[in-house]
């Protein structure tokens, strides 16, 4: 399977904003973006003016990097969003948020989406009592995502759950730290999504 092999800190600097790809590290002074908030490379500190297409493409690339998705799968999500009722851009963000790896991250069982994806692949999570090892699995309203009983001793998961109080969880989810289980109370509305993405630019790009 194709995957990104470049430095995640380089991506944040390229986009000129934090993408929180390293989890809690991005909240500390060790974050590379805090020390060098300009694009990498010899000409990184020079100002560049983008065309309208460049701005739209940049926004799509930003969304792909935040959720850790490659182009083919991202385009499939967009086609799904187009077929759904409502605003296409909001539907797209909702689909991305409903991914199991993102849900594991949002509930505080992992410090980053990348870490969440690895934990899902290693079969540490249950959805409604059944083991699911597909990061792209789309959870539904009312679904319960929990940690397998024998996986609750994994240090990575324990540390993440202990830190969830500091980071907090979205209001459209509920979490019971004692049972290592979280529930999808409802699908997120646009107001509830704090991800720094201008989805209308992505819609404009794919509509050309």
Order of alpha helices (4+ residues) and beta strands (2+ residues): alpha-alpha-alpha-alpha-alpha-alpha-alpha-beta-beta-beta-alpha-beta-beta-alpha
